[in-house]
Amino acid sequence: DSGVTQTPKHLITATGQRVTLRCSPRSGDLSVYWYQQSLDQGLQFLIQYYNGEERAKGNILERFSAQQFPDLHSELNLSSLELGDSALYFCASSVESRVYNEQFFGPGTRLTVL
Amino acid sequence: SQQGEEDPQALSIQEGENATMNCSYKTSINNLQWYRQNSGRGLVHLILIRSNEREKHSGRLRVTLDTSKKSSSLLITASRAADTASYFCATNVANQAGTALIFGKGTTLSVSS
């Protein structure tokens, strides 16, 4: 158990809909990362938050947004969903260090867009 | 964009044999990490090697890093069936905003008994 929790585990929805994925980081970790894993793109970094502030952006679509709340949990919002958004979405957390940033991953949310 | 590329894409061995996976990357790094993923589940951190280190050990794992060649290798000795999983290298790129990891596409390891 990594200490990172994600809900829900599975999500099935239709094209055009909006969903929210939730993540609680390990106790004490201020950095939260979101990654998307799909068969064709592999593991792609989406966005990082540090202590409530956006820290870095990766390959995140404009239809996606995220935030980190004062209690450090984070939410990833996906809107106007397309079939290609079907993927595993992982949240990870770590201490903020350029050298020792071992990341702890949650179990993921499997999103299926029909 | 993909930073790391693992080689081979797939590896099948017998229990007790050693497994070696390689990773190449493109830009300067702060560190390189290896993760394991069991079928569709979360990633588990295995080992981190800093850019100024050349070799690191953890149990049956041995990682090497050659920054001049921008490559790393992961050796799993005396493999067990429980080692069956996908293995990913991930780099923390130097001089980037934030501390996100860039992952390779992974090596799928199958260990048969």
Interface residues (C-beta under 8 A of the other chain):
Chain A: S2 V4 S31 Y33 Y35 G42 L43 Q44 F45 Q48 Y50 R55 A56 G58 N59 L88 F90 A92 S94 E96 S97 R98 V99 Y100 N101 E102 Q103 F104 F105 G106 P107 G108 R110
Chain B: S1 Q2 N30 N31 Q33 Y35 G40 R41 G42 L43 V44 H45 L48 R50 F88 N92 A94 Q96 A97 G98 T99 A100 L101 I102 F103 G104 K105 G106
